[in-house]
């Protein structure tokens, strides 16, 4: 057994570069798992700075100095956040409040439809309907308790949000402004020879940068593309549902299915099984089809080459570890794992044999 472990160690860890890479990965995992919640504002600022760095680099290529490029991108970013906060956020919050108020009426209408099913379909018994209604009532009560517990902690959440609103923008500006100084300072604590780690980072940097920027574009495009038909047809809660549909692209495969349920239900409760309902479903299906068959291949054709099952596993694992951030970065983190595996040198027996 000892010889087997020794042979395995020599095959995978005999190269000093591998040791450096393994230690860096362990350090990253330790800091993320141990101090992730404490450093959440810093991590958020690093992620946003990383995304904005692409725009800063493009302005620099056009001949604009680094400082002016950073200021221009930062001002546009803050203006966009304020526009969303002051323009879209009140509308979305108002629609959410209306949906919560209307929710009991929707439940009543749903129960009425369920009670009519045994008359239309004799195979469905009244006992089965009663069991379904009992299950729904239990789930609604559970959701109500969760909402109550969330409201009790809202003061802490508001304070945390205020801290984020002040601290994160400041960190973003300083990270963009002093990027080179921060990188040079970090290099002081790293080994001089990091060829393997640099190779992995170079591959991951290109893919993650393109993926994150592409995903943000997809969220915006899908959200607005969904809002247009919903608003034209006068559907209730159009802004709220469009936001949910846009954010659903964060979760591969599952997100589109999950968000389609409230869209279909709200449309049905508003119009019933009418021509308007069918038109809305067709328009919504077209948006989803164009997203999956046109927009996604256009944005991510050369970014991610990972099997769908691996993507689902990555979403479950990293989402369980880091919540929403883990879900958003599940594919980039899976790309990191793939890059490490591809670059990890393995010494075979023929490599270890001395030359004659």
LUMDRENBA-376762 format. One record per residue (C-alpha): x, y, z; residue number from 0; chain. Coordinates in steps of 0.001 Angstrom, whole numbers, plus 500000, padded with zeros to 6 digits. Layout:
% LUMDRENBA-376762
R      px      py      pz  resi  chain
R       X       Y       Z   NUM      A
...
END
This chain:
% LUMDRENBA-376762
R      px      py      pz  resi  chain
R  500000  500000  500000     0      A
R  502802  502381  500888     1      A
R  504513  501669  497575     2      A
R  501290  502399  495699     3      A
R  500892  505748  497465     4      A
R  504563  506549  496878     5      A
R  504257  505733  493189     6      A
R  501129  507884  492896     7      A
R  502840  510787  494662     8      A
R  505890  510569  492427     9      A
R  503766  510516  489290    10      A
R  501678  513564  490233    11      A
R  503730  515665  492662    12      A
R  507381  515171  491758    13      A
R  507435  518449  489795    14      A
R  507969  521535  492080    15      A
R  505628  523509  489823    16      A
R  502831  521122  490735    17      A
R  503477  521680  494438    18      A
R  503231  525460  493934    19      A
R  499998  525136  491980    20      A
R  498488  522760  494560    21      A
R  499403  525111  497439    22      A
R  497870  528098  495639    23      A
R  494649  526176  495026    24      A
R  494508  525044  498652    25      A
R  495104  528619  499832    26      A
R  492318  529893  497564    27      A
R  489902  527236  498830    28      A
R  490833  527880  502487    29      A
R  490312  531641  502242    30      A
R  487038  531248  500321    31      A
R  485534  528706  502705    32      A
R  486818  530285  505935    33      A
R  486574  534020  505300    34      A
R  484135  534072  502370    35      A
R  481263  535716  504309    36      A
R  483543  538269  505989    37      A
R  485272  539218  502750    38      A
R  482062  539218  500693    39      A
R  482285  542977  499853    40      A
R  485923  542558  498821    41      A
R  485148  539517  496668    42      A
R  482219  541349  495047    43      A
R  484459  544353  494315    44      A
R  487164  542102  492833    45      A
R  484625  540384  490563    46      A
R  483117  543666  489335    47      A
R  486575  545202  488857    48      A
R  487598  542163  486853    49      A
R  484574  542623  484591    50      A
R  485144  546379  484178    51      A
R  488843  545876  483438    52      A
R  487940  544776  479915    53      A
R  486346  548176  479177    54      A
R  489284  549996  480779    55      A
R  491718  548039  478620    56      A
R  489798  548896  475447    57      A
R  489855  552614  476274    58      A
R  493596  552381  476896    59      A
R  494075  550786  473472    60      A
R  492308  553812  471980    61      A
R  495012  556026  473493    62      A
R  493299  557197  476682    63      A
R  495524  557275  479815    64      A
R  494888  554652  482477    65      A
R  493500  557094  485044    66      A
R  491063  558699  482608    67      A
R  489985  555272  481386    68      A
R  489295  554143  484949    69      A
R  487351  557322  485762    70      A
R  485259  557060  482575    71      A
R  484355  553394  483127    72      A
R  483684  553934  486845    73      A
R  481371  556911  486195    74      A
R  479421  554947  483565    75      A
R  479147  552004  485964    76      A
R  477848  554179  488827    77      A
R  475419  555943  486470    78      A
R  474069  552569  485273    79      A
R  473614  551362  488870    80      A
R  471786  554577  489829    81      A
R  469607  554333  486732    82      A
R  468618  550775  487597    83      A
R  468135  551580  491292    84      A
R  466054  554739  490793    85      A
R  464287  553678  487604    86      A
R  463696  549924  487628    87      A
R  463946  549049  491330    88      A
R  460875  551028  492552    89      A
R  458785  549538  489723    90      A
R  459938  546010  490507    91      A
R  459377  546427  494260    92      A
R  455907  547844  493619    93      A
R  455021  544916  491366    94      A
R  456358  542462  493958    95      A
R  454136  544042  496635    96      A
R  451138  543822  494303    97      A
R  451917  540174  493561    98      A
R  452080  539366  497276    99      A
R  448700  541070  497806   100      A
R  447179  539267  494833   101      A
R  448647  535896  495802   102      A
R  445690  534768  498018   103      A
R  443262  535471  495144   104      A
R  445459  533389  492816   105      A
R  445465  530554  495349   106      A
R  441675  530754  495568   107      A
R  441319  530647  491791   108      A
R  443720  527707  491646   109      A
R  441735  525814  494281   110      A
R  438524  526460  492344   111      A
R  440084  525016  489196   112      A
R  441283  521966  491121   113      A
R  437829  521348  492569   114      A
R  436369  521308  489048   115      A
R  438817  518670  487805   116      A
R  436901  515589  489147   117      A
R  433814  516692  487193   118      A
R  435771  517088  483942   119      A
R  438082  514108  484446   120      A
R  436445  511241  486395   121      A
R  439799  509476  486778   122      A
R  440780  512195  489286   123      A
R  439067  511681  492648   124      A
R  438049  514358  495140   125      A
R  440334  512727  497721   126      A
R  443355  513273  495486   127      A
R  442356  516912  495032   128      A
R  441976  517298  498798   129      A
R  445464  515862  499350   130      A
R  446952  518252  496783   131      A
R  445190  521232  498386   132      A
R  446404  520168  501836   133      A
R  449962  519944  500549   134      A
R  449693  523396  498944   135      A
R  448305  524905  502173   136      A
R  451186  523430  504174   137      A
R  453745  524803  501747   138      A
R  452124  528249  501775   139      A
R  452215  528314  505582   140      A
R  455896  527358  505505   141      A
R  456649  530123  502992   142      A
R  454772  532617  505174   143      A
R  456916  531697  508186   144      A
R  460067  532136  506114   145      A
R  458911  535572  504928   146      A
R  458178  536565  508536   147      A
R  461636  535473  509691   148      A
R  463179  537392  506793   149      A
R  461267  540539  507743   150      A
R  462530  540317  511333   151      A
R  466112  540398  510085   152      A
R  465433  543145  507531   153      A
R  467108  545812  509698   154      A
R  470408  543942  509566   155      A
R  469968  543369  505832   156      A
R  469348  547080  505213   157      A
R  472460  547996  507190   158      A
R  474503  545444  505243   159      A
R  473136  546826  501967   160      A
R  474134  550361  502975   161      A
R  477651  549157  503769   162      A
R  477848  547442  500387   163      A
R  476629  550577  498616   164      A
R  479479  552608  500106   165      A
R  482335  550139  500466   166      A
R  482033  548165  497222   167      A
R  482165  551182  494822   168      A
R  485196  552567  496670   169      A
R  486974  549213  496457   170      A
R  486136  548922  492755   171      A
R  487681  552300  492008   172      A
R  490846  551585  494007   173      A
R  491232  548103  492495   174      A
R  490981  549550  488980   175      A
R  493227  552502  489730   176      A
R  495980  550579  491522   177      A
R  495750  547285  489638   178      A
R  499479  547091  488810   179      A
R  500558  548099  492328   180      A
R  498263  545483  493909   181      A
R  499510  542744  491580   182      A
R  503158  543663  492212   183      A
R  502516  543669  495971   184      A
R  500964  540189  495819   185      A
R  503878  538886  493749   186      A
R  506192  539612  496680   187      A
R  504596  536705  498570   188      A
R  504645  534267  495652   189      A
R  507505  532111  494321   190      A
R  509499  533533  491410   191      A
R  509121  530459  489215   192      A
R  505389  529897  488644   193      A
R  505322  528662  485056   194      A
R  502604  526042  485562   195      A
R  500363  528322  487642   196      A
R  500813  531096  485066   197      A
R  499878  528697  482278   198      A
R  496686  527675  484082   199      A
R  495785  531280  484906   200      A
R  496369  532442  481320   201      A
R  493905  529840  480017   202      A
R  491351  530485  482756   203      A
R  491664  534285  482544   204      A
R  490599  534366  478900   205      A
R  487677  531986  479389   206      A
R  486393  533430  482664   207      A
R  486629  537029  481454   208      A
R  484700  536266  478284   209      A
R  482193  534123  480156   210      A
R  481382  536696  482851   211      A
R  481052  539568  480374   212      A
R  479001  537375  478043   213      A
R  476734  536259  480883   214      A
R  476064  539858  481915   215      A
R  475186  540713  478301   216      A
R  472896  537676  478157   217      A
R  471089  538709  481360   218      A
R  470432  542213  480009   219      A
R  469403  541080  476514   220      A
R  467121  538264  477687   221      A
R  465542  540489  480349   222      A
R  464719  543304  477908   223      A
R  463673  540885  475150   224      A
R  461216  539294  477592   225      A
R  459921  542639  478863   226      A
R  458976  543883  475375   227      A
R  456227  541307  474578   228      A
R  455027  541231  478200   229      A
R  454675  545019  478315   230      A
R  453072  545257  474859   231      A
R  450408  542705  475841   232      A
R  449836  544418  479172   233      A
R  450759  541435  481302   234      A
R  450741  541989  485052   235      A
R  454128  542153  486822   236      A
R  455978  542460  483472   237      A
R  459068  544138  484959   238      A
R  459329  541666  487845   239      A
R  458934  538625  485619   240      A
R  461407  540014  483051   241      A
R  463975  540494  485805   242      A
R  463481  536902  486955   243      A
R  463765  535597  483390   244      A
R  466970  537585  482849   245      A
R  468512  536324  486087   246      A
R  467430  532756  485323   247      A
R  470177  532427  482702   248      A
R  472669  532342  485582   249      A
R  471569  528776  486356   250      A
R  472234  526561  483326   251      A
R  469376  524323  482129   252      A
R  467356  524511  485369   253      A
R  466878  528296  485489   254      A
R  464841  528585  482294   255      A
R  462493  525779  483364   256      A
R  462011  527121  486897   257      A
R  461233  530705  485849   258      A
R  458806  529569  483146   259      A
R  456411  528250  485807   260      A
R  455457  531659  487320   261      A
R  455303  533228  483847   262      A
R  452801  530622  482623   263      A
R  450755  530633  485846   264      A
R  450435  534423  486060   265      A
R  449529  534627  482375   266      A
R  446895  531911  482873   267      A
R  445354  533579  485945   268      A
R  445231  536891  484076   269      A
R  443732  535731  480760   270      A
R  442702  532109  481183   271      A
R  443044  529742  478250   272      A
R  442476  532450  475614   273      A
R  444169  533760  472480   274      A
R  446118  536294  474589   275      A
R  447474  533508  476777   276      A
R  448571  531444  473767   277      A
R  450146  534514  472096   278      A
R  452111  535315  475253   279      A
R  453373  531746  475588   280      A
R  454435  531699  471927   281      A
R  456290  535027  472283   282      A
R  457976  533866  475495   283      A
R  458965  530562  473867   284      A
R  460508  532449  470920   285      A
R  462662  534491  473325   286      A
R  463827  531323  475083   287      A
R  464517  529618  471749   288      A
R  466570  532557  470430   289      A
R  468493  532702  473690   290      A
R  469422  529026  473628   291      A
R  470050  528655  469900   292      A
R  471377  532060  468832   293      A
R  472548  534239  471714   294      A
R  474298  531556  473809   295      A
R  476276  530066  470870   296      A
R  477207  533602  469767   297      A
R  478482  534649  473196   298      A
R  479969  531393  474507   299      A
R  480918  529280  471490   300      A
R  484649  529503  472256   301      A
R  484454  530035  476002   302      A
R  483205  526818  477568   303      A
R  483732  523267  476403   304      A
R  482412  521278  479347   305      A
R  479983  518358  479370   306      A
R  476449  519320  480538   307      A
R  476560  516787  483386   308      A
R  479777  518394  484667   309      A
R  478078  521814  484530   310      A
R  475126  520550  486605   311      A
R  477482  519027  489178   312      A
R  479436  522306  489318   313      A
R  476226  524275  489913   314      A
R  475207  521947  492757   315      A
R  478644  521913  494407   316      A
R  479655  525556  494125   317      A
R  476095  526785  494654   318      A
R  475972  524809  497887   319      A
R  479278  526305  499002   320      A
R  478825  529962  498035   321      A
R  475142  530455  497266   322      A
R  474265  532830  494417   323      A
R  477899  533692  493735   324      A
R  478711  530000  493518   325      A
R  475902  529438  491011   326      A
R  476993  532421  488912   327      A
R  480615  531286  488835   328      A
R  479903  527559  488650   329      A
R  480963  527327  484988   330      A
R  484090  529521  485410   331      A
R  485126  527458  488428   332      A
R  484486  524270  486467   333      A
R  486669  525779  483739   334      A
R  489378  526359  486343   335      A
R  489178  522727  487439   336      A
R  489328  521601  483803   337      A
R  492353  523833  483105   338      A
R  494175  522469  486169   339      A
R  493491  518881  485111   340      A
R  494647  519549  481543   341      A
R  497825  521315  482646   342      A
R  498679  518924  485490   343      A
R  501818  517028  484460   344      A
R  501897  513285  485026   345      A
R  505220  511482  484999   346      A
R  504927  508033  483440   347      A
R  507268  505125  484047   348      A
R  508993  505760  480714   349      A
R  509671  509377  481768   350      A
R  511212  508284  485021   351      A
R  513524  505711  483449   352      A
R  517125  506948  483195   353      A
R  518560  507451  479690   354      A
R  521026  504796  478526   355      A
END
